[in-house]
Structures are given as structure tokens and as C-alpha cells.
Amino acid sequence: MRKIAYNITYLLFILSFFKGVFELIGIAETYIQLLIDLLIISIFLISLIFMVERRDIIVLGSKINIIFFMFIIISFLLTDVTSLHLVLFLRKFYIYILLLYALLNIEFKEEERESLFKLLQILFLIQIPAAFIKLIVLGGTLEKIVGTISVSEGSLATVMPLFAISYMISLYLNQNKIKYIILLLLFMSIGLISNKLGILFYIFILFISLTILYAKKKTDSFIFNIDFFKNISKVVIYLLIIFALFVSLNPRANPEHKVGGSIDIDYLIKFTKDYNTLKLKGSKVQGDGRGDAPFLAFKRLEDGGLMNILVGYGPGDIVTSAFLPYENPLLEKYNIGYGGRLGVVWMMMQLGLVGVIIFVIFQIYLFTQVYKKYSEVTREEDVVKILSVLGIVIIFFIDFFSYSSELIYSSGITITYYFLIYYVITYKNNRKDKLTI
């Protein structure tokens, strides 16, 4: 059964990363997602066999997760959503947490775990040529087409490359090789080709975070030696050059609105502020900016009273489905526009402030468990991998609070996120080589 579970997981990775390609050739997204869901359920059912045989269940953060699941049910009971809403919510969101627990309870061999990790590396690398093919064949910056992974989720052009960039930064910090900077720039180009300015700012945050964590691991303090500082300075210079080129070549990012425009930091700051906090040009709906959407969402909850502030409008209330009447529930029911794509807004409107708090605590717990493993490992390869996963959890929080809902329910990237958590948590520290640079 373990081998069957491995093969299903392998297929799951491939299917979720080529979801966009299947949609382009005419297969409906609904059918692809249904197959992905069935594969996850199959893995979970196989994990039940292992649980019965062992007479033991491995549940990471069991108390938090039980409280969270019970709260979802309480929110369902206290609000007006139907059983269909609840089922669709669990299918869209909770099924990926179910995958995490399924993987934790399947006793994959070490070589199978590593094989799945290498498959992910290949699938991420494929996204680079796919992005350039999009640019050459389709021309322009069609934001919603992202590599092979999606034709409808433009925010993935920022979130997905950051996963790989976290790994590249970790490798560079450890090995100081220029090839990892080149790969970092190639992954960054996925976002730039889709006209995503945000990726530039998030890379700086990620780079600073991982540098601090790596320095802590290397010296058991936050003190940097001269050689280490020189290596870091090189990357900062590379990133600043790319930043300047992108601002000049991107019509959205310069005041002349042309290719080859001037680099005007004041203009860029104003553009970013307007984009994130104010109404988009010509829009007639509220909450268009990412910055004002959480406050508007809270106001909408406030309109419903204290109960809605605490438990939201119910799990599934803003889930889109062919079985439900609204095409864009946040906009049509609550007049929240573009900014409503934030994960915190998506969660808050359905589960209220209490639901958001419990979910964030769960994610913080996952971070602490990954950091615990990071503190234990000594082998260089393992330090790099686990450091990159720490970066990915940081990306989760950045995405959830400031960018999108992709890491809540977008199949390919969310499956990757929870697999990497599983990969780190099940790591066995039985190798003793010391970390050096």
C-alpha cells in the first residue's frame, strides 16, 4: 500500500502542476480539480490503513487542529450557510490539511521522500521555460497564465516563484555560487513576465529573513563575519540592479509609462500606495486595494453584529461553485473588490476573527516545528532544505496578510506547501557532518 500511495502522490504533483496546460487544451478546471481531490482522498484512505496497523495516529498540532475543525462546525451551526456550503468549504480549503496528516501517517521510505522532493524541483524548473514560451508565443504580460500551473490565478506568478527563490537564496548563502543567483533571477522573471511588481519587494523581505536565520545557525548568534557580509552584499547589488532595470523597462513602474522610463522612487512609492490602499482607476466598488480590504471586511462583519465578527458569515459563504448562485460572492454580496483576494479577508468573512486567530496559531505552530528541525540538523544539505522551507512558511504569512489566498486553496502550490512541511517534520537527524561555508 505504501508504494501505491507513493505513485498516487507522484501523480498528484504532476497533475496539480500541469493543471493550466490541461485547461488550455480544453479540459474543464472542475474536472481537473475533482481528480486532484480524489487523489488526495485516496492517499488519506491509504493512510488510515497505516494508522490501523500501527494502532497509532500521527497528528501534528492535534489540539489546535481539533479546535479549528470544531470551530468550523460551530460557525456552520451559528450562521445561515447550508450543508452544501460547508462541504464546498472543506473541499476547497481543509482537504489540503487532510493531505498533510495523510502524508504524516504513511511510512514512506527515505528514497521515496527524496524522489518526491526531486520531482518538485523538476516541476518548478519547468515553470521557467514555460514563462518565456508564454512571453514569446502569446506576447505581452497575460497575468493569469502562470507557467504550466494555472491559466486563471495570476497571483501565483508572485507566490510560486518565491518558493523556488527561497531555495535559491538558501543554496547561495551556503555555497556562495553565482549559478544560484542566476537561477534566482530566472525564477524572478516568471513574476516580471506577468507584470508582478510585488515579487521584487517580497524577495528583499525573504532574503533578509533567511540571512538572519542562516547567520543564527552558522554562528549561534546574529553576528556576521566579514566574508559572510561580502557575499550578502553581492546579492543585494544584483537585486538592486535588477530592480532598477525592471522599473525602467516596465511602463507601470515609471512616471513616463514607457519602456526605458526614468527611475523615480517617489512615483513608485505613490503608485504602490495607490494600488494597495486606494480605489483602482474607474472602479465603482469598494475594497479594490489590498490595504483597505481587511478593514472593509471587518466593517461588513460589524454590520452583521457581534456574532458575525466572532464566527463570520459561515464556512463556504464566499466559495465559488457551479452549485451556488454567485459568480463573485465577495463582490456581489459584500461589495468587496480586488483586495478581497487576501487570505485574511477570505478567512475572516467566513470564520470571523476567532477563526483567523486559530488558523494563524496553527501556521505559527508549523513554523515552530520546522524551526525546531532546523535547529537540530547539522548536515549542510539538510540545513539548506529546511532553511528554504522556513522561508516558504514566511512566504505563507506574507501572502495571507498582504497578497492573496493562493496558499489557502490553490492546488499546486498549497499541495507543495504542506508536502514540504511533512518532508521537514519527518526528517530523521541521524547524520553528523558539521555546517561550514
C-alpha positions as CSV (number, residue, x, y, z in Angstrom):
1,M,0.0,0.0,0.0
2,R,2.9,2.3,0.7
3,K,4.1,2.0,-3.0
4,I,0.5,2.7,-4.2
5,A,0.4,5.8,-2.0
6,Y,3.8,6.9,-3.4
7,N,2.6,6.5,-7.0
8,I,-0.6,8.4,-6.3
9,T,1.3,11.3,-4.6
10,Y,3.7,11.4,-7.6
11,L,0.7,11.6,-10.0
12,L,-0.9,14.3,-7.7
13,F,2.2,16.5,-8.0
14,I,2.3,16.2,-11.8
15,L,-1.5,16.8,-12.3
16,S,-1.5,19.8,-10.0
17,F,1.5,21.4,-11.7
18,F,0.1,20.9,-15.2
19,K,-3.4,22.0,-14.3
20,G,-3.0,25.1,-16.5
21,V,-1.9,23.0,-19.5
22,F,-4.9,20.7,-19.2
23,E,-7.2,23.7,-19.1
24,L,-5.6,25.2,-22.2
25,I,-6.3,22.0,-24.2
26,G,-9.9,22.2,-23.2
27,I,-10.4,20.1,-20.1
28,A,-12.6,21.9,-17.7
29,E,-11.0,23.1,-14.4
30,T,-13.8,21.5,-12.5
31,Y,-12.9,18.0,-13.7
32,I,-9.2,18.5,-13.1
33,Q,-9.8,19.7,-9.5
34,L,-12.2,16.8,-8.9
35,L,-9.5,14.4,-9.9
36,I,-7.0,16.2,-7.6
37,D,-9.5,15.9,-4.7
38,L,-10.0,12.2,-5.4
39,L,-6.3,11.6,-5.4
40,I,-5.9,13.3,-2.0
41,I,-8.8,11.3,-0.6
42,S,-7.2,8.1,-1.9
43,I,-4.0,9.0,-0.1
44,F,-5.9,9.7,3.0
45,L,-7.8,6.4,2.9
46,I,-4.5,4.5,2.4
47,S,-3.1,6.4,5.5
48,L,-6.0,5.1,7.5
49,I,-4.7,1.5,6.8
50,F,-1.3,2.5,8.3
51,M,-3.0,4.0,11.3
52,V,-5.0,0.8,12.0
53,E,-1.9,-1.4,11.5
54,R,0.2,0.8,13.9
55,R,-2.7,1.4,16.2
56,D,-1.4,4.9,16.3
57,I,-2.2,8.3,14.7
58,I,0.4,10.9,14.0
59,V,-1.4,14.3,14.2
60,L,0.8,17.4,14.1
61,G,-0.7,20.1,16.3
62,S,-3.6,17.9,17.2
63,K,-5.1,20.1,19.8
64,I,-5.0,23.2,17.7
65,N,-6.4,21.4,14.6
66,I,-9.2,19.8,16.6
67,I,-10.2,23.2,18.0
68,F,-10.0,24.7,14.5
69,F,-12.2,21.9,12.9
70,M,-14.7,22.2,15.8
71,F,-14.8,25.9,15.3
72,I,-15.6,25.5,11.6
73,I,-18.6,23.3,12.6
74,I,-19.7,25.9,15.3
75,S,-19.5,28.6,12.7
76,F,-21.6,26.5,10.4
77,L,-24.2,25.9,13.1
78,L,-24.4,29.5,14.1
79,T,-24.8,31.0,10.6
80,D,-27.1,30.7,7.7
81,V,-24.9,28.7,5.3
82,T,-26.1,25.3,4.1
83,S,-24.5,21.9,4.3
84,L,-23.5,22.4,0.7
85,H,-21.6,25.5,1.7
86,L,-19.8,23.6,4.4
87,V,-18.9,20.7,2.1
88,L,-17.6,23.0,-0.6
89,F,-15.5,24.9,2.0
90,L,-13.9,21.7,3.4
91,R,-13.2,20.6,-0.2
92,K,-11.7,23.9,-1.2
93,F,-9.6,24.5,1.9
94,Y,-9.5,21.8,4.5
95,I,-8.6,19.0,2.1
96,Y,-5.0,20.2,1.9
97,I,-4.6,20.0,5.7
98,L,-6.0,16.5,5.4
99,L,-3.3,15.7,2.9
100,L,-0.7,16.8,5.4
101,Y,-2.0,14.4,8.0
102,A,-2.3,11.6,5.5
103,L,1.4,12.0,4.5
104,L,2.5,12.1,8.1
105,N,0.8,8.7,8.7
106,I,2.2,6.9,5.6
107,E,5.6,5.4,6.2
108,F,7.3,6.4,3.0
109,K,10.9,5.1,2.6
110,E,13.6,7.7,2.6
111,E,14.3,7.2,-1.1
112,E,10.6,7.8,-1.8
113,R,10.5,11.0,0.1
114,E,13.6,12.2,-1.7
115,S,12.2,11.2,-5.0
116,L,9.1,13.3,-4.4
117,F,11.3,16.2,-3.4
118,K,13.3,15.9,-6.6
119,L,10.1,15.7,-8.7
120,L,9.1,19.1,-7.2
121,Q,12.4,20.6,-8.1
122,I,11.9,19.5,-11.7
123,L,8.3,20.8,-11.8
124,F,9.5,24.2,-10.5
125,L,12.3,24.3,-13.1
126,I,9.8,23.6,-15.9
127,Q,8.0,26.8,-15.0
128,I,10.9,29.0,-16.2
129,P,10.8,27.9,-19.9
130,A,7.0,27.8,-19.7
131,A,7.0,31.5,-18.7
132,F,9.3,32.5,-21.6
133,I,7.2,30.4,-24.1
134,K,4.2,32.4,-22.9
135,L,6.0,35.6,-23.5
136,I,7.2,34.6,-27.0
137,V,4.1,32.9,-28.2
138,L,1.3,34.9,-26.6
139,G,3.2,38.2,-26.4
140,G,2.7,40.7,-23.6
141,T,2.1,40.1,-19.9
142,L,-1.0,37.9,-19.7
143,E,-1.1,37.9,-15.9
144,K,-3.4,34.9,-15.3
145,I,-1.4,32.4,-17.3
146,V,1.4,31.2,-15.0
147,G,3.8,28.6,-16.3
148,T,2.1,25.2,-16.6
149,I,0.3,25.6,-13.3
150,S,-2.6,27.9,-14.0
151,V,-4.5,30.0,-16.6
152,S,-6.7,31.8,-14.1
153,E,-4.8,32.6,-10.9
154,G,-2.5,35.5,-11.7
155,S,-1.2,35.9,-8.1
156,L,0.6,32.6,-8.5
157,A,3.1,34.5,-10.7
158,T,4.4,36.0,-7.5
159,V,3.8,33.3,-4.9
160,M,5.0,30.3,-6.9
161,P,8.4,31.7,-7.9
162,L,9.1,32.8,-4.3
163,F,9.0,29.1,-3.2
164,A,11.9,28.3,-5.6
165,I,13.7,31.6,-4.8
166,S,13.7,30.7,-1.1
167,Y,15.6,27.5,-2.1
168,M,18.0,29.5,-4.3
169,I,18.7,32.0,-1.5
170,S,19.4,29.2,0.9
171,L,21.8,27.5,-1.5
172,Y,23.6,30.7,-2.2
173,L,24.0,31.5,1.5
174,N,25.5,28.1,2.0
175,Q,27.7,27.7,-1.1
176,N,28.2,31.3,-2.5
177,K,27.9,30.2,-6.1
178,I,26.8,32.6,-8.8
179,K,24.6,29.9,-10.5
180,Y,22.1,30.2,-7.7
181,I,21.8,33.9,-8.3
182,I,21.2,33.3,-12.0
183,L,18.5,30.7,-11.1
184,L,17.0,33.2,-8.7
185,L,16.8,35.8,-11.4
186,L,15.2,33.3,-13.8
187,F,12.6,32.4,-11.3
188,M,12.0,36.1,-10.6
189,S,11.4,36.6,-14.3
190,I,8.3,34.4,-14.0
191,G,6.7,37.2,-11.9
192,L,8.2,40.0,-14.0
193,I,6.9,38.5,-17.3
194,S,3.4,38.5,-15.7
195,N,4.0,42.2,-14.7
196,K,4.1,41.5,-10.9
197,L,5.8,44.3,-9.1
198,G,5.3,42.7,-5.7
199,I,7.8,39.9,-6.2
200,L,10.7,42.5,-6.1
201,F,9.7,43.7,-2.6
202,Y,9.0,40.2,-1.3
203,I,12.4,38.9,-2.4
204,F,14.1,41.6,-0.3
205,I,12.0,40.5,2.8
206,L,12.7,36.9,2.1
207,F,16.4,37.5,1.6
208,I,16.8,39.4,4.9
209,S,14.8,36.8,6.8
210,L,16.8,33.9,5.5
211,T,20.1,35.7,6.0
212,I,19.3,36.3,9.7
213,L,18.2,32.7,10.2
214,Y,21.3,31.3,8.4
215,A,23.6,33.5,10.4
216,K,22.0,32.3,13.6
217,K,22.5,28.7,12.6
218,K,26.2,29.3,11.5
219,T,27.4,31.2,14.5
220,D,24.7,30.5,17.1
221,S,24.2,34.3,17.1
222,F,23.2,37.1,14.8
223,I,26.8,38.3,14.4
224,F,28.0,38.4,10.7
225,N,31.7,37.9,9.8
226,I,33.4,40.0,7.1
227,D,33.4,37.3,4.4
228,F,29.7,36.5,5.0
229,F,28.9,40.2,4.8
230,K,30.7,40.5,1.4
231,N,28.7,37.6,0.0
232,I,25.5,39.1,1.1
233,S,26.4,42.5,-0.3
234,K,26.9,40.9,-3.7
235,V,23.3,39.6,-3.8
236,V,22.0,43.0,-2.6
237,I,23.8,44.7,-5.5
238,Y,22.4,42.1,-8.0
239,L,18.9,42.7,-6.7
240,L,19.2,46.5,-6.8
241,I,20.4,46.3,-10.5
242,I,17.5,44.1,-11.5
243,F,15.1,46.3,-9.5
244,A,16.4,49.4,-11.4
245,L,16.1,47.7,-14.8
246,F,12.6,46.4,-14.1
247,V,11.4,49.9,-13.0
248,S,12.9,51.4,-16.1
249,L,11.6,48.8,-18.5
250,N,8.1,48.4,-17.0
251,P,5.6,51.1,-18.1
252,R,3.6,50.7,-15.0
253,A,6.6,51.4,-12.7
254,N,7.9,54.7,-14.2
255,P,6.2,58.1,-14.5
256,E,6.7,58.3,-18.3
257,H,4.7,55.0,-18.6
258,K,7.0,53.7,-21.3
259,V,9.8,51.2,-21.8
260,G,13.0,52.9,-20.9
261,G,11.4,55.4,-18.5
262,S,13.2,57.1,-15.6
263,I,13.6,55.6,-12.1
264,D,11.5,57.7,-9.8
265,I,11.3,56.3,-6.3
266,D,8.7,58.8,-5.2
267,Y,6.5,57.9,-8.1
268,L,7.0,54.2,-7.4
269,I,6.1,54.6,-3.7
270,K,3.0,56.6,-4.7
271,F,1.9,54.0,-7.3
272,T,2.4,51.2,-4.8
273,K,0.4,53.1,-2.1
274,D,-2.5,53.9,-4.6
275,Y,-2.5,50.3,-5.9
276,N,-2.7,48.8,-2.4
277,T,-4.9,51.2,-0.5
278,L,-7.0,53.2,-2.9
279,K,-9.6,52.5,-5.5
280,L,-8.4,51.4,-8.9
281,K,-9.0,53.9,-11.7
282,G,-12.5,53.8,-12.9
283,S,-13.7,51.3,-10.3
284,K,-17.1,51.7,-8.7
285,V,-16.7,49.1,-6.0
286,Q,-15.1,49.3,-2.5
287,G,-12.1,47.4,-1.2
288,D,-10.2,47.4,-4.5
289,G,-6.9,47.9,-2.8
290,R,-5.3,45.2,-0.8
291,G,-4.6,47.7,2.0
292,D,-8.2,48.7,2.6
293,A,-9.9,45.4,2.0
294,P,-9.3,43.9,5.6
295,F,-10.8,47.0,7.2
296,L,-13.8,46.9,4.8
297,A,-14.2,43.2,5.5
298,F,-14.3,43.9,9.3
299,K,-16.9,46.6,8.7
300,R,-19.1,44.1,6.8
301,L,-18.8,41.7,9.7
302,E,-19.6,44.5,12.1
303,D,-22.8,45.2,10.1
304,G,-23.9,41.7,11.0
305,G,-23.3,42.1,14.7
306,L,-21.0,40.7,17.3
307,M,-21.8,37.1,16.4
308,N,-20.6,37.6,12.8
309,I,-17.5,39.4,14.0
310,L,-16.6,36.3,16.0
311,V,-17.6,33.5,13.7
312,G,-18.0,35.1,10.3
313,Y,-20.8,34.5,7.9
314,G,-20.2,30.8,7.8
315,P,-17.8,28.3,6.1
316,G,-18.4,28.4,2.4
317,D,-20.3,31.7,2.3
318,I,-18.0,33.2,-0.3
319,V,-16.8,30.0,-2.0
320,T,-17.5,30.0,-5.7
321,S,-19.1,26.9,-7.3
322,A,-21.3,25.9,-10.2
323,F,-23.7,24.7,-7.5
324,L,-24.0,28.2,-5.9
325,P,-25.7,31.3,-7.3
326,Y,-22.9,33.8,-7.1
327,E,-20.0,34.1,-9.5
328,N,-18.1,36.5,-7.3
329,P,-19.7,36.3,-3.8
330,L,-17.4,38.9,-2.2
331,L,-18.2,41.5,-4.8
332,E,-21.9,40.6,-5.3
333,K,-22.8,40.1,-1.7
334,Y,-20.5,42.5,0.2
335,N,-19.2,44.9,-2.5
336,I,-15.6,44.0,-1.7
337,G,-13.5,44.1,-4.9
338,Y,-10.0,43.2,-5.9
339,G,-8.5,43.5,-2.5
340,G,-10.8,40.7,-1.3
341,R,-8.4,38.2,-2.7
342,L,-6.3,38.4,0.5
343,G,-6.2,35.2,2.5
344,V,-7.0,37.0,5.7
345,V,-10.2,38.5,4.1
346,W,-11.2,35.2,2.7
347,M,-10.9,33.5,6.1
348,M,-12.3,36.4,8.1
349,M,-15.5,36.7,6.1
350,Q,-16.3,33.0,6.6
351,L,-14.9,32.2,10.1
352,G,-14.7,35.6,11.7
353,L,-11.8,36.9,13.9
354,V,-11.7,33.8,16.0
355,G,-11.3,31.6,13.0
356,V,-8.5,33.7,11.7
357,I,-6.7,33.7,15.0
358,I,-6.9,29.9,15.4
359,F,-5.7,29.3,11.8
360,V,-2.8,31.7,12.3
361,I,-1.8,30.0,15.5
362,F,-1.8,26.7,13.6
363,Q,0.5,28.1,11.0
364,I,2.8,29.6,13.7
365,Y,2.9,26.1,15.3
366,L,4.0,24.7,11.9
367,F,6.7,27.3,11.7
368,T,8.0,26.4,15.2
369,Q,8.1,22.7,14.3
370,V,10.1,23.4,11.1
371,Y,12.4,25.8,13.1
372,K,12.9,23.0,15.7
373,K,14.2,20.7,13.0
374,Y,16.3,23.5,11.6
375,S,18.0,23.9,15.0
376,E,18.7,20.1,15.2
377,V,20.2,19.4,11.8
378,T,24.0,19.5,11.1
379,R,24.4,18.2,7.6
380,E,24.8,21.1,5.0
381,E,22.2,19.7,2.5
382,D,19.6,19.4,5.3
383,V,20.3,22.9,6.6
384,V,19.7,24.3,3.1
385,K,16.5,22.4,2.6
386,I,15.0,23.2,5.9
387,L,16.1,26.9,5.8
388,S,14.3,27.1,2.4
389,V,11.1,25.7,4.0
390,L,11.3,28.2,6.8
391,G,11.4,30.8,4.1
392,I,8.3,29.2,2.5
393,V,6.4,29.4,5.7
394,I,7.4,33.1,5.9
395,I,6.0,33.5,2.4
396,F,2.8,31.9,3.6
397,F,2.3,34.7,6.2
398,I,3.3,37.4,3.6
399,D,0.8,36.0,1.2
400,F,-2.0,35.5,3.7
401,F,-1.8,39.0,5.2
402,S,-0.8,41.2,2.2
403,Y,-1.2,39.5,-1.1
404,S,-3.6,36.6,-2.0
405,S,-5.4,33.4,-1.0
406,E,-3.2,31.2,-3.1
407,L,-1.6,29.3,-0.2
408,I,-5.1,28.5,1.2
409,Y,-6.7,26.8,-1.7
410,S,-4.7,26.9,-5.0
411,S,-4.0,23.2,-5.5
412,G,-0.4,23.0,-6.9
413,I,1.2,25.5,-4.6
414,T,-0.8,24.5,-1.5
415,I,-0.1,20.8,-2.0
416,T,3.6,21.8,-2.3
417,Y,3.4,23.8,0.9
418,Y,2.0,21.0,3.0
419,F,4.2,18.4,1.5
420,L,7.3,20.4,2.4
421,I,6.0,20.8,6.0
422,Y,5.6,17.0,6.0
423,Y,9.1,16.5,4.4
424,V,10.8,18.5,7.2
425,I,8.8,17.2,10.1
426,T,9.5,13.5,9.2
427,Y,13.3,14.2,8.7
428,K,15.5,12.0,10.9
429,N,18.6,13.7,12.2
430,N,21.0,10.7,12.0
431,R,23.9,12.4,10.1
432,K,26.6,14.3,11.8
433,D,28.6,16.4,9.3
434,K,29.1,20.0,10.5
435,L,27.9,23.0,8.7
436,T,30.6,25.1,7.2
437,I,31.0,27.7,4.5
